[in-house]
Amino acid sequence: DPTGLFITNVSTAQDLTKLVIAAEQYEEVVSAAQKQKVDIKVKKHWWHFGNTNPLVGREQITVSKTGFINQSGGCVVMKIKNRVVVLLGSRNTHTRFPEAKTILAST
């Protein structure tokens, strides 16, 4: 399930690493992932999406995926240059990005 919201959906850091590496093979995904907002037209209807990663535009992020559920806390996986950063189990959606920046600074 791509939403990650079902209790039976379990991903490891290795799974998420594979996800961003595969995602960067798609030009449309990379383009959308590097923007704060994306508007997509499907037939006659426009869909508007905001990027939930505030580091987009400030860091050289190729692709990223964010998430939060009570069981796993705040999570983010990002491909930046030749590195993949996976952060799982942050206290909430506000703490995951400062923690991810700390990981980036230490590598």
C-alpha positions in Angstrom: 0.0 0.0 0.0 1.6 3.3 -1.1 0.0 5.4 1.6 1.9 3.8 4.5 -1.2 4.2 6.7 -2.2 0.6 7.2 -0.9 -1.2 10.3 0.2 -4.1 8.1 2.4 -1.8 6.0 5.9 -2.0 7.4 9.0 -0.5 5.7 12.6 -0.8 6.7 15.3 1.8 6.2 16.6 -0.5 3.4 13.1 -0.5 1.7 13.0 3.3 1.8 16.5 3.6 0.4 15.4 1.4 -2.5 12.3 3.6 -2.9 14.2 6.9 -3.4 16.8 5.3 -5.7 14.0 3.9 -7.9 12.1 7.2 -7.8 15.0 9.2 -9.1 14.8 7.2 -12.3 11.6 9.1 -13.2 12.1 12.7 -14.5 8.6 13.7 -13.5 9.0 12.5 -9.9 12.4 14.3 -9.6 11.0 17.5 -11.0 8.0 17.4 -8.7 10.1 16.5 -5.6 12.2 19.5 -6.0 9.3 22.0 -5.9 7.4 23.5 -3.0 4.1 23.1 -4.9 3.0 21.0 -7.8 -0.2 21.4 -9.9 -1.2 18.4 -12.0 -4.0 18.3 -14.5 -5.9 15.0 -14.9 -8.5 15.2 -17.6 -10.3 18.5 -16.9 -9.5 18.6 -13.1 -6.5 20.3 -11.5 -4.9 18.7 -8.4 -2.8 20.9 -6.2 -0.1 19.3 -3.9 2.2 20.9 -1.4 5.6 19.4 -0.6 5.7 18.4 3.1 9.5 18.6 3.2 10.6 22.1 4.2 14.2 21.4 3.3 13.2 21.3 -0.4 14.7 24.4 -2.0 17.3 24.8 0.8 19.2 21.5 0.3 20.1 19.8 -2.9 17.4 17.1 -2.6 16.8 14.9 -5.6 13.8 13.1 -4.2 12.2 12.7 -0.7 9.4 10.9 1.0 7.9 12.0 4.4 5.5 10.3 6.7 4.0 10.1 10.2 1.9 7.5 12.0 1.9 7.0 15.8 3.6 3.6 15.5 6.7 4.9 13.7 6.7 8.6 14.5 8.0 11.3 12.1 9.9 9.8 9.2 11.7 11.2 6.2 13.9 9.6 3.5 15.9 11.9 1.1 18.3 11.4 -1.8 20.8 14.3 -1.6 23.7 14.2 -4.1 25.1 10.7 -3.7 23.8 10.1 -0.2 20.5 8.7 1.1 19.3 9.9 4.5 16.7 7.8 6.3 15.3 9.0 9.5 12.7 6.9 11.3 11.0 7.3 14.7 11.3 11.0 15.2 9.1 12.3 18.0 6.8 14.2 15.6 6.6 15.9 12.2 8.4 19.0 13.5 11.4 17.2 14.9 12.2 15.0 11.9 13.7 17.8 9.8 16.1 19.3 12.3 17.2 15.7 13.1 17.7 15.0 9.4 19.8 18.2 9.0 22.0 17.0 11.9 22.5 13.7 10.1 23.4 15.6 6.9 25.9 17.8 8.7 27.6 14.8 10.3 28.2 12.8 7.1 
